[in-house]
Amino acid sequence: MSVRRSFRRLSKAAELALELNEAATRGDQHRAEQLFQVVLPQLPEKATRTYNTLLKAYANAGSAKKAVECYSQMHSSRVRTNARTYGKLVEAYAKRGDLESALVWVARMAKSFEVDQVVLNTLMDAAAQAGRVPEAEVLAEMQSQQVAPDVVAMSSMVHAFARNGKVADAAKWLQRAKELGLAPNIITYNSMIHACARIGDPKQAIRWFEQLQMAGLAPALASYGGVIEAFAKKGRPRAEAQKWFNRMARQHSPDAPAFVSLIWLCARGGQFWEAVEWVRRMQQTMPLDDRPYNALLAAAAQAGDPEGALQCLEKMKEKSLRVSVLTHTNIVNAYGKASQHLKAVAWLEVMANDHHAPNLLSYTSALEACLRVAAWDESLRLLDVMHQQGIRADRVLLGKLKRLMPLEVFQHWSSAQSFPTRT
């Protein structure tokens, strides 16, 4: 009977230990702490594992302070620590972006255990996310432990810097990977191409595309898409972007981002009907969402074609696509570019009635329309409405007001806003 009871007790404890691990995986500290208090006395022989599971909860939640308290409790209770214990402490600090403290725990870990690849990958990813730790500091730590980073870790570093548009830092890590004998993969090169796209540098994007090919890798859909996006971000030239689109089409079925990039390029140039043709081509290969229509609306706005913009809006509503503040703002802008300032201003009310509160960009578009036709009273009224809505003019709008308003009108308004006036 006692054997059965003991078996049931152990089975129940094992179930609770599994539940503890699930809570830890979710980063649910509160539930993990509750279960820890129950499991620990029932499974004293598994104390190290139980403590490590609680540390896992703290690491996943980024609760470094609690992780250290847990470690101190292990030490005072004379519970054996292992590499996993230290790994979770490193992870807890890394998750918070505290690289200095994470490195301290790596150094402490190295005194008794081998610093494995998982810990180093965690550390390197955190360094990349923070974007502020010199590569030498992280690499020196790795070299002192005589552990070489693998290509996954290096790709992680390149991708993290690239995602933040830090092309030079990303390129430095890619070069370091090559020096360590690691072969960058297609994802690494695509990260570089997209980093260049983010800053609107098609020349650099093409250079990385060519390096990808020189490395013996086959360009993926995303490789071509990144180059096209770079042209779109720069706003020119459309002809080159279209050549890259055609190159993509010979190897892959173009995806939505590639089409949308080209439509935005047309929008930047005010080429409304050319944008319409690209939307038609896109529609032949895939269902459309709000992105191409918003790009088309931007093209209509840039071309000063409010009728075209309104037709786009009707199409979006017919297809039950998401209408946003951006959608309405493009219509305001279209009226403004067509020198119909009263309709531009009136559309702000249409927006509000459609449950889309005008934002700074919406008001700026309407104000530009008024400023172009010297409608100073209407401009001041709109600025007053903005003030009541708690929307402050940014540097861009202030610059336009200074440039386009008569000096006395601007001074009258800016003095009421406590802004410095021009002399």
N, C-alpha and C positions, 0 to 999 in steps of 0.2 A: 504493500500500500504506500509506504513511504517512498519507494522507488517511483511509483506512478506519480505521486505528488511532485517529486523532484523533477520528473520528466516534464510534467505539465508546467511547472514553474519556469524551467529552462526554455520551453517552447514559447511561453508567453513573453519571457524576457527577449528571446530572439525576434519575436514579432515587433516588440517595442523598439528594439535596436534598428530594425529595418525602417520603422516609422521615423525614428530619429534621423536616419540617413536621408530619407525623403525630405524631411523638414530642412535639413542642412543644405541639400541640393537646391531647394527653393530660396535659401537665404532667410528662412523664417526663424530668426533668433529666439523669439519668445517661446515658440512651440518646441524648438530644439532644447532650450534650457529646461523646460518642464520635463521632457522625456529623459534628458540626461540625468536628472535627479532620481528618476525611477530606475533607469537601466544600470547606472554605475554600481549601486550596492548589490544588485542581483547578478551581475557578471563581473566580479572583481578581477577575475583572471584575464578579462579583456579590457582592463582599464585604459591602456594606451590607445586602443582602437576607439573606445568610447570618447575619450578626451579629443582625439584627433577628429572625430566626427563633429563634435561641438565646434572645434576650431574651423572646420569646413563651413559651418553655418556662418561664423563670424567673417571668414574670408569672402564668402559669396555676397555677404551684405556690406563688405568694406568696413567692418567694425574693428579697426586695428587695436583700439584701446582695450576692448573686451577680449580680443585674441591674446594680447599680452597678459591680461589678468588670468586668463585660462591657463596660459603657459606657466605663470607663477604658481598657480594652484597645483599644477602637475608637479612642479619642482618641490614645493613644500610638502606635498603628499608622497614624495619619492616615487612617483609614477615614471616609468621608463619613457624617455622621448626617443624619437627616431627621425629619419630624414623627412618623412611626411609631416611631422610636427612642425619642423622649421619651414617646410615648403608652404604650409598654410599661413604661417606668419608673414612670409615674404609676399604671398598673394594678397593678404589683407591690406598691407601697406601699398602694394602696387595698385590695387583697385582704387585706393584713395588718391593715387598720383603722387604719393610721398616716396620718391625714388631713393632719397638719401637713407631713410629708415629701412627701406626694403634691402638696400645694399648692406646695411649693418647686419641684418639678419642672415643674409647670404654669407657674410664673412664668419658669423658665429656658427652657421651650419657647417662651413668648410672645415672647422676645427675637429669635427667628429665624424662627418659624413661626406660622401661624394655629392657634389652639386650636380644634379642631373639636368638633362636637357629640358624637362618640363619646367623646372624652376627658372632656368635661363630664358626660356621662351616667354614666360610670364613677365620677367623683368624687362626684357627687350621690348615687348609689346607695350608695357606701361611707359617706358622711356619714349617710345614713338608717340603714344597718345598725348603725353605731356608736352612733347616737342621742345623740351628745354634742357635735357640732360646731354652733355657732350658725348659724342659717340666714344671718345677715348676712355671715358670713365667706365662705361658699360663693358667695352671690349677689354679693358685692362683687367676688370674683375673676372671676365671669362678666361682670359689668358692665364691669370694667376692660378686658376683652377684646372688649367690645361684641358678645357672643354671647348671644342669648336662648335659654333652655332650651325644649325642645319639650314637648308634652303628655305624651309617653312618659316623659321624665325626671321631670316633676312627678308623674305617676301613680306612678312608682317610689318617690318620696319619701313620698307619702301612704300608699302600701301598706306600706312598710317600718315607718313609725311606727305605723300602725294595727295591723299584725300583732303589735307588741309592746304593744298596749293603750294607747299614748300618744295618746289622742284629741285633746287640746289641740294637741299638736305637729302631728299629721296635719291638723287643721282649719286651722292656721296656714299650712301649705304649700298647702292647697287654695285658701285665700283669696289667697295670693300668686300662684297660677296664674291666678286670675280677674283680678287686678290687671295681670298681664302680657298680658292678652288671650287667654289660653289657655282653651279650653272643656273642663272636666273631663268625662271619659267615664263610661260605665256602670261600668267597673271601679273607677274612682276613688271614685265614690259608694258602691259595694258595699263597698269597703275601709273607708269611714267607718262604714257600718252594722254591719259585722262587728266593728269596733273597739269599738263601743258594746255589742255582744253579749258580747264578752269580759269586759267589766266589769259585765255585768248591768244595763244601763241602757236599758230598752225605750223610755222617753220620748225620749231622745236619738236612738235608732235610728229611731224613727218620724219625728222631725224631719228626719233626713237622707234618709229615704225620700221625704218630701214635697218636699224640695229637689231630689231627683232628678227627680221629676215636673214641678216648676216649671221645670226646665232643658229640658223637652221630651223627656226620655228615657223609654222604656218600661221599667217595672220588670221585671227578670229573675227567674228562679226563685231565684237567690241573694239577691236584694233582699228578697223575702218571707221566705226562710229565715233571714236575719240577724235580722229583727225577731222571729221566732218563737224563735230561739235566745236572744235577749236576755231574753225572758220566762222561758224555761227556766232561764237562769243566775240570774235574780233569784228564781225559785221561785214566782212568782205574777204576775198572776192567770191561772188556766187559761182562764177564759171569754174573756178578751181574746186570748190566744194562739190559741184555737180559731177566733175570728173571723178572725184573720189567716191561719190555715190555710185557712179557707173562701174567703177572698179569693184566696189563691194557687191553690186548686183551680179557680177560675173562669177563670184565665188560663193555668195550667200544670198538668202532671201532678206532684203533690207527690213530692219525692224522699225518699230514706232519711233524711237528716239532719233534715228537717222532722218526719217521723213520730217519730224517736228523741227529738227535743226535746220533743214533746208527751208521750211516754211517761215521760221523765225528770221532766216537770212533775207528772205523776200520782204518780210515785215520791216526789217531795219532799213531797207532801201525803198520802202513805200510801194513795192511792186505787188499790188493787191491781186490782179488777175493772174499773175504768175504763181502767186501763193495758192489761188483757187485751183489751178491745174495740179499742183502738188498734192493738195487735199484730195482731189479726184483720183489721182494715181494711188494714193494711200488707201482710199476707200475700196479700190478694186482688190486689194490684197489682205485687208484686215478690218475688223470693226473699229470705228473711231470713238475715242473718248473726248473729254473736254480739252485736252492739250492742243491738238491741231486747230480746233476752233478758236481757242484763245489766241493762238499765234496768228490765225487768219484775221481775227478782230484787230490785233495789233497792226497788221498790214493795212487794213482799212483805215485805222486811225492815222497811221503815218501818211497815208495817201490823201487824208482829208475827205474820206468817203463815208459819211454817216449812214447813207442808205445801204451800202454794202455791209456795214457793221450791224445794222438792225436785221438784215437778212440772216446774218450768221447767228444772231441771238435767237431768231425764230427757229432756225434749224436745230439749235441746241435744245430748245424747249420741246420741239417736236420729237426729238430723240431721247427726251428725259435725261439729258446730260447735266452735270453739275454746273450751275451758274454761280459765279463767285464775285467778290468785290473787284477782282482784276477784270472780269468780263465787262462789268458796268463801267469801270474806269476807262476802258478802251473806247467805249461809246462816247463818254464825256470828251475824251481826247479827240475823237473823230469830229464831233461837232466843233470843237475848238479850232482844229486845223482847217475846218471849212469856214471859219470866221462867223460861226453861228453861236455867239457867246451866250445868248439868252437860253438857247436850247441846251447848251452844255451845262449851264447852271441849273436849269429845270430838271435835267437828268439826275442830279444829285438827290432830288426828292423822289424820283422814280426808284432809285437805288434803295433809299430808306424804306419806301413802301414795300419793296421786294425783300425786306428783312436783311439787307446788306448795308450796314452803316458805312458811309463814305470814310475813307482813311486819308492820310496826308497826301498820298499820290493822287487820289480822286480830287481833293480840293486844289492841289497844285495844277492839275490839268484844267479845271474850271477857271482858276485865277489867271492862268496863261491866256486863256481865251478872252477874258475881260481886259487884261493888260494890252493885248494886241490891238484892241479897238479903242483904247483909252477910256474904258468904262470904269473910272476911278471910284465912283460911289458904290457901284456893284462890287468892285474889288474889296473895298473897305468893309462892306456888309458881310462878304464871305469870310474875311479875316476875323470879323467879330463872331460869326457863327463858329468858326474853328476854335476860337478862344473859349467860347461857351461849352464846346464839346471836349475841351481839355487837350486839343491837338495843337502843338507848338510848331511854328515854322522851323524847318531845318536850314542848314547852310545853303542848300541848293535853292530853296524857295526865297530865302533872304537875298541871295545874289540876284535872282530875277526881279524881285521887288525893287532893289536898289538901282538896277540897270534900266528898268522900264517905267517906273513911276516918276512923276515930277518930284523934285527934291522936297518941296514944301509938303506934298501929300505923304511922301515916305516919312519925313520928320514928324509929321502930326501923328501918324500911326505908331512909329517906333518909340516915340516919347511915352505914349500910353502903355507900351509893352516893356518899357525899361531896357530897350536895346540901344546900343551906341548908334548915333546917326553919322551919316557921311558928311564930310565938309568939302 
